[in-house]
Amino acid sequence: MIYLDNAATTRVAPEVFEAMSPFLQDEYGNPSSVYALAGRSAAALDTARATVAEYLGAEPDEIVFTGSGSEADNLAIKGTMRKREGGHLITSAIEHHAVLHTCRYLQEEGYELTVVGVDEHGLVDPEEVRSAIREDTRLVSIMHSNNEVGTIQPIEEIAAIARERGIKMHTDAVQSLGKVPLKVAELGVDMLAVSAHKIHGPKGVGALYIRRGFRPEPIIHGGGQERRMRAGTENVAGIVGFARAIKLATEHGHEATERMRALRDRLIADVMESIPETLLSGHPTNRLPNLASFLFRYIEGEGILLSLDMKDIAGSSGSACTSGSLDPSHVLLAMGYPHEIAHGSLRLSLSRYTTEEEIDAVLEALPPIIQRLRDMSPLYQRK
C-alpha cells in the first residue's frame, strides 16, 4: 500500500518497536513499586521524560504523560477552567475536536466561550483574539497547526497577547511535533499537547507540557502517578517508544523535513496543473511540510478515497476523527467554502518513509479517478 494518511497516524518505526519490546516482556515492572524490576521501569520513565522535555526546551518536571493527545488537550482545558467556577475561554473554529468539543462541553457546564473565526487560508488573526478577551477570560486555546489543511498559526503573537492580560495559553501541537520547531519558551505558551503516534511512535501515548508554577486540576483521579496530575499506572513501554520516536525525529531533523517538503511541493504543483477546477486548501506557504489538501469541484471526497483504495493508495478527506460523518469538514466551512465544494476534499499527508516512486504512482492514478467521478456527477454535467 502507498500510505499517504500520516496526519491520521504513522507506522511505528522499527527502532521504536525495538526500544519498546523489553518493557512489554522482561522489564514489566510497575514504576510505582519499590523492588529492582520496578526501579528499572521508573528509571526508563525518567529518561523518557527528560528526552521529551529536552526536545520541547522544557524541564522534565514540566512534562505529564497521558494516554493520548486528546487527553492532554482535555487536561489542559478542563484542568485550567475548573480551578474555579465560571469564567470565559477562547478557541478557534478550526480546532481539532479534542479541543472544540471539550470547549463546547464546558460551555454546557456554564462556562462562557468565544470561538474566533479564520480567514480563507485557515489562519487565526491575533487581533481577533485580542478583541475577544474579557475581564473574566482565563484561557486561550489555539492549535499550533491545523490537522486538515496544514496551516501553521501565529502562536507566538497570540501567546504574547494572552500573557499581557495574565491569561493562560494552551496549544494543540499534535500535528506539528517532529515537523516544525517546537520550543515552548519561544512560543510563550503555558501548556502544549503532543502525541506519539503522529511521529512513528505507538498509539495510546501523549504528553502535556505544563509551565512550572501552574497546576491544572486533574481530570483523572486515583493514585499519585505523574506528580498527582494523571492517575493510572504509566504505559512504560509506550512512553519509552515515544521517547525513541522523539530521538529519531531529532536525528532525522532538517533533512527529513526538507525532503518531505520537496515531495509535497511536487505533489501540489502536479495535481494543480494536471487536474482542472482544483483548489489548494490551507495557507499556500505557511503550512506543514508534509501535508497537501485539495478540493475537487463537482465530486465528493468519499468517492475519491474509495477509488484510491482500489489502487492501494490511502488518503483522507479530513480528520480521521470524523471519518464516517456525512457532514463536510468544519474546518473547510469555517474557511468560507460552501458545502458543495467542501465535500470534495482530499488530504494527502507524507512521512519520512514516503518515496518519490510513491508520489509518481499517486500522480498517475489521481487525474483519471477525478475525471471518472466527474463524468458520473450530475453537478459536473450541469456546469
C-alpha positions as CSV (number, residue, x, y, z in Angstrom):
1,M,0.0,0.0,0.0
2,I,1.0,3.6,-0.7
3,Y,0.2,5.2,2.6
4,L,-0.4,9.0,2.5
5,D,-2.6,9.4,5.6
6,N,0.2,10.2,8.1
7,A,-1.7,13.0,9.6
8,A,-4.1,10.3,10.9
9,T,-1.4,8.0,12.2
10,T,2.0,6.7,11.3
11,R,3.7,3.3,11.1
12,V,5.7,2.5,14.2
13,A,9.4,2.9,13.4
14,P,11.4,-0.4,13.7
15,E,13.7,1.4,16.2
16,V,10.7,2.4,18.3
17,F,9.4,-1.2,18.3
18,E,12.8,-2.5,19.4
19,A,13.0,0.0,22.2
20,M,9.6,-0.9,23.5
21,S,9.9,-4.7,23.4
22,P,11.8,-5.2,26.6
23,F,9.2,-3.3,28.6
24,L,6.4,-5.5,27.2
25,Q,8.2,-8.7,28.1
26,D,11.1,-8.8,30.6
27,E,11.1,-5.3,32.1
28,Y,7.4,-5.3,33.0
29,G,7.6,-3.8,36.5
30,N,5.2,-1.2,37.8
31,P,7.3,2.0,38.2
32,S,5.5,2.9,41.4
33,S,6.7,-0.2,43.2
34,V,9.9,-0.4,45.2
35,Y,11.9,-3.5,44.1
36,A,14.6,-3.6,41.4
37,L,12.4,-4.6,38.5
38,A,10.1,-1.7,39.2
39,G,13.1,0.6,39.6
40,R,14.3,-0.1,36.1
41,S,10.8,0.9,34.8
42,A,10.9,4.1,36.9
43,A,14.4,4.9,35.5
44,A,13.2,4.4,31.9
45,L,10.3,6.7,32.7
46,D,12.6,9.4,34.0
47,T,14.9,9.1,30.9
48,A,11.9,9.3,28.5
49,R,10.5,12.3,30.4
50,A,13.9,14.1,30.1
51,T,14.0,13.3,26.3
52,V,10.6,14.8,25.6
53,A,11.4,17.8,27.8
54,E,14.7,18.4,26.0
55,Y,13.0,18.3,22.6
56,L,10.5,20.9,23.7
57,G,13.0,23.1,25.6
58,A,11.3,22.3,28.9
59,E,12.2,20.8,32.2
60,P,11.4,17.2,33.0
61,D,9.0,18.1,35.8
62,E,7.0,20.2,33.3
63,I,6.0,17.0,31.3
64,V,3.0,15.0,32.2
65,F,2.4,11.7,30.2
66,T,-1.1,11.0,29.1
67,G,-3.0,8.3,27.2
68,S,-3.3,10.5,24.0
69,G,-3.1,13.9,22.6
70,S,-6.8,14.2,23.2
71,E,-6.4,13.5,26.9
72,A,-3.6,16.1,27.0
73,D,-5.9,18.7,25.5
74,N,-8.7,17.8,27.9
75,L,-6.3,18.1,30.9
76,A,-5.1,21.5,29.8
77,I,-8.6,22.9,29.0
78,K,-10.8,21.3,31.7
79,G,-8.0,21.4,34.2
80,T,-7.5,25.2,33.8
81,M,-11.1,26.2,33.7
82,R,-12.2,24.0,36.6
83,K,-9.7,25.6,39.0
84,R,-12.6,27.9,39.9
85,E,-16.2,28.3,39.0
86,G,-17.2,30.3,36.0
87,G,-15.1,32.2,33.6
88,H,-14.5,32.7,29.9
89,L,-12.3,30.8,27.4
90,I,-11.4,31.4,23.8
91,T,-10.7,28.9,21.0
92,S,-10.9,28.9,17.2
93,A,-13.4,27.5,14.7
94,I,-10.9,25.1,13.1
95,E,-9.6,23.3,16.2
96,H,-9.4,19.5,16.4
97,H,-12.5,18.1,18.0
98,A,-10.4,17.2,21.1
99,V,-10.3,20.9,21.8
100,L,-13.5,22.1,20.2
101,H,-15.8,19.5,21.7
102,T,-14.1,20.0,25.1
103,C,-14.7,23.7,25.0
104,R,-18.4,23.1,24.0
105,Y,-18.7,20.7,26.9
106,L,-17.5,23.3,29.3
107,Q,-19.9,25.8,27.7
108,E,-22.7,23.4,28.6
109,E,-21.4,23.3,32.2
110,G,-21.9,27.1,32.4
111,Y,-18.5,28.5,31.3
112,E,-18.5,31.3,28.7
113,L,-17.0,30.5,25.3
114,T,-15.9,32.6,22.3
115,V,-15.0,30.9,19.1
116,V,-12.9,33.1,16.8
117,G,-13.0,32.7,13.0
118,V,-10.3,32.2,10.5
119,D,-9.5,33.7,7.0
120,E,-9.7,31.8,3.7
121,H,-6.3,30.2,4.4
122,G,-7.4,28.9,7.8
123,L,-5.4,31.5,9.7
124,V,-6.4,33.0,13.0
125,D,-5.9,36.7,13.3
126,P,-4.2,37.5,16.7
127,E,-6.1,40.8,16.8
128,E,-9.4,39.0,16.8
129,V,-8.2,37.0,19.8
130,R,-7.3,40.3,21.5
131,S,-10.7,41.7,20.8
132,A,-12.4,38.6,22.2
133,I,-10.6,38.8,25.6
134,R,-12.8,39.9,28.5
135,E,-12.1,40.6,32.2
136,D,-13.1,37.0,33.1
137,T,-11.1,35.3,30.3
138,R,-9.0,32.6,31.8
139,L,-7.7,30.5,28.9
140,V,-6.9,30.8,25.2
141,S,-6.6,27.6,23.3
142,I,-5.4,27.8,19.6
143,M,-3.9,24.9,17.8
144,H,-0.3,25.2,16.5
145,S,-1.1,23.8,13.1
146,N,-4.3,22.5,11.6
147,N,-4.6,18.8,11.1
148,E,-6.8,19.0,7.9
149,V,-5.3,21.8,5.8
150,G,-1.8,22.2,7.5
151,T,-1.9,25.9,8.2
152,I,0.5,27.0,10.9
153,Q,-0.9,29.5,13.3
154,P,0.9,32.7,14.8
155,I,1.1,31.2,18.2
156,E,3.9,33.4,19.4
157,E,1.8,36.5,18.8
158,I,-1.4,35.0,20.3
159,A,0.5,33.8,23.4
160,A,2.1,37.3,23.9
161,I,-1.4,38.8,23.8
162,A,-2.6,36.3,26.4
163,R,0.4,36.8,28.6
164,E,-0.1,40.6,28.6
165,R,-3.5,40.0,30.2
166,G,-2.4,37.3,32.6
167,I,-4.4,34.6,30.7
168,K,-3.2,31.0,30.3
169,M,-2.3,29.9,26.8
170,H,-2.7,26.3,25.5
171,T,-1.8,25.0,22.1
172,D,-2.5,21.6,20.5
173,A,0.8,20.8,18.7
174,V,0.0,17.2,17.9
175,Q,0.4,17.7,14.1
176,S,3.4,20.0,14.4
177,L,5.6,17.6,16.5
178,G,8.6,16.4,14.6
179,K,7.8,18.5,11.5
180,V,8.4,22.1,12.6
181,P,10.4,23.6,15.6
182,L,8.5,23.4,18.9
183,K,10.3,25.3,21.7
184,V,8.0,26.3,24.5
185,A,10.0,29.3,25.6
186,E,9.9,30.7,22.1
187,L,6.2,30.0,21.7
188,G,5.5,31.6,25.0
189,V,2.7,29.0,25.9
190,D,1.7,27.7,29.3
191,M,0.6,24.3,28.0
192,L,1.4,22.3,24.9
193,A,-0.1,18.9,23.9
194,V,1.7,16.3,21.8
195,S,1.2,12.7,20.8
196,A,3.5,9.8,19.9
197,H,1.6,8.1,17.1
198,K,2.0,11.1,14.7
199,I,5.8,10.7,14.7
200,H,6.2,6.9,14.2
201,G,5.6,6.2,17.9
202,P,2.9,4.0,19.4
203,K,-0.7,4.8,19.8
204,G,-2.1,5.4,23.3
205,V,0.7,7.8,24.5
206,G,0.6,11.6,24.7
207,A,2.1,14.3,26.8
208,L,1.2,17.7,28.1
209,Y,3.8,20.4,28.8
210,I,2.7,22.5,31.8
211,R,4.7,25.6,32.6
212,R,6.4,25.3,36.0
213,G,4.4,27.2,38.6
214,F,1.0,26.4,37.1
215,R,-1.1,23.3,38.1
216,P,-4.3,22.5,36.3
217,E,-6.9,20.4,38.2
218,P,-6.5,16.7,37.4
219,I,-9.3,15.1,35.3
220,I,-8.4,11.5,36.2
221,H,-8.3,10.7,39.9
222,G,-6.8,7.8,41.6
223,G,-3.1,7.2,42.5
224,G,-0.3,9.7,42.7
225,Q,1.3,9.0,39.3
226,E,2.7,11.8,37.2
227,R,3.1,14.0,40.3
228,R,-0.6,13.6,41.0
229,M,-1.5,15.2,37.7
230,R,-2.7,12.0,35.9
231,A,-3.7,8.9,37.9
232,G,-3.1,5.4,36.4
233,T,-0.1,3.1,36.0
234,E,2.1,4.6,33.3
235,N,2.3,2.9,29.9
236,V,6.1,2.5,30.3
237,A,6.6,0.6,27.0
238,G,4.6,3.3,25.1
239,I,6.4,6.1,26.8
240,V,9.8,4.6,26.1
241,G,8.6,4.3,22.5
242,F,7.5,7.9,22.4
243,A,11.0,9.0,23.6
244,R,12.7,6.9,21.0
245,A,10.4,8.4,18.3
246,I,11.4,11.9,19.6
247,K,15.1,10.9,19.3
248,L,14.6,9.7,15.7
249,A,12.8,12.9,14.8
250,T,15.8,14.8,16.2
251,E,18.3,12.7,14.3
252,H,16.5,13.0,11.0
253,G,15.6,16.6,11.7
254,H,16.1,19.1,8.9
255,E,17.0,16.6,6.2
256,A,13.7,14.7,6.6
257,T,11.7,17.9,6.8
258,E,13.2,19.3,3.6
259,R,12.7,16.0,1.8
260,M,9.0,15.8,2.8
261,R,8.6,19.5,1.8
262,A,10.1,18.9,-1.7
263,L,7.8,15.9,-2.3
264,R,4.8,17.8,-1.0
265,D,5.6,20.8,-3.3
266,R,5.9,18.5,-6.3
267,L,2.6,16.7,-5.4
268,I,0.8,20.1,-5.1
269,A,2.2,21.5,-8.3
270,D,1.5,18.5,-10.4
271,V,-2.1,18.0,-9.1
272,M,-2.9,21.7,-9.6
273,E,-1.5,21.6,-13.1
274,S,-3.0,18.2,-14.2
275,I,-6.5,18.4,-12.7
276,P,-8.6,21.4,-13.7
277,E,-11.0,23.1,-11.3
278,T,-9.0,22.1,-8.3
279,L,-8.3,24.3,-5.2
280,L,-5.5,24.0,-2.7
281,S,-6.9,24.5,0.8
282,G,-4.8,26.0,3.6
283,H,-2.1,28.6,3.5
284,P,-0.1,28.4,0.3
285,T,3.3,28.6,2.1
286,N,2.8,28.8,5.9
287,R,1.8,25.1,6.2
288,L,3.1,21.8,7.5
289,P,5.9,20.4,5.3
290,N,4.2,17.0,4.9
291,L,0.6,17.9,4.2
292,A,-1.3,18.7,0.9
293,S,-5.0,19.3,0.9
294,F,-7.1,19.7,-2.2
295,L,-10.7,20.5,-3.1
296,F,-12.0,19.0,-6.3
297,R,-15.2,20.6,-7.7
298,Y,-18.3,18.6,-8.5
299,I,-17.4,15.4,-6.7
300,E,-17.3,14.0,-3.1
301,G,-14.2,13.0,-1.2
302,E,-15.6,9.6,-0.3
303,G,-15.6,8.6,-3.9
304,I,-12.1,9.7,-4.3
305,L,-10.9,7.7,-1.3
306,L,-12.7,4.5,-2.3
307,S,-11.2,4.8,-5.8
308,L,-7.7,5.4,-4.4
309,D,-8.1,2.5,-2.1
310,M,-8.9,0.2,-5.0
311,K,-5.4,1.1,-6.2
312,D,-3.9,0.5,-2.8
313,I,-3.4,4.2,-2.0
314,A,-4.5,5.5,1.4
315,G,-5.6,9.1,1.8
316,S,-8.2,11.0,3.8
317,S,-11.0,13.5,3.3
318,G,-10.2,15.3,6.5
319,S,-9.7,14.4,10.2
320,A,-9.7,10.7,11.0
321,C,-11.9,11.5,14.0
322,T,-14.7,12.5,11.7
323,S,-14.4,9.7,9.0
324,G,-17.9,8.2,8.5
325,S,-19.6,11.6,9.0
326,L,-21.7,12.8,6.1
327,D,-21.1,16.4,7.1
328,P,-18.4,18.4,5.3
329,S,-15.3,19.4,7.3
330,H,-16.0,22.1,10.0
331,V,-12.5,23.4,9.1
332,L,-13.4,24.0,5.5
333,L,-16.7,25.5,6.3
334,A,-15.0,27.9,8.8
335,M,-12.6,28.9,6.0
336,G,-15.6,30.0,3.9
337,Y,-16.0,27.1,1.4
338,P,-19.6,26.3,0.5
339,H,-20.9,22.8,1.3
340,E,-20.8,21.6,-2.3
341,I,-17.1,22.4,-2.6
342,A,-16.1,21.3,1.0
343,H,-17.5,17.8,0.2
344,G,-14.8,17.3,-2.5
345,S,-11.8,17.3,-0.1
346,L,-8.7,15.1,-0.2
347,R,-5.9,15.3,2.3
348,L,-2.6,13.6,1.4
349,S,0.0,13.6,4.2
350,L,3.5,12.3,3.9
351,S,6.1,10.9,6.3
352,R,9.9,10.5,6.2
353,Y,9.3,7.0,4.7
354,T,7.4,8.4,1.6
355,T,9.3,7.8,-1.6
356,E,9.5,9.6,-4.9
357,E,8.1,6.5,-6.6
358,E,5.0,6.6,-4.4
359,I,4.3,10.2,-5.3
360,D,4.8,9.2,-9.0
361,A,2.1,6.5,-8.6
362,V,-0.4,8.9,-6.9
363,L,0.1,11.5,-9.6
364,E,-0.5,8.8,-12.3
365,A,-3.6,7.4,-10.6
366,L,-5.4,10.6,-9.4
367,P,-6.3,12.5,-12.6
368,P,-8.2,9.6,-14.2
369,I,-10.0,9.0,-10.9
370,I,-11.2,12.6,-10.7
371,Q,-12.2,12.6,-14.3
372,R,-14.2,9.4,-14.0
373,L,-16.0,10.6,-10.9
374,R,-16.8,13.9,-12.6
375,D,-18.1,12.2,-15.6
376,M,-20.7,10.5,-13.3
377,S,-21.5,13.6,-11.4
378,P,-24.8,15.5,-12.3
379,L,-23.2,18.7,-10.9
380,Y,-20.4,18.3,-13.5
381,Q,-22.8,17.6,-16.3
382,R,-24.7,20.9,-15.5
383,K,-21.7,23.1,-15.1
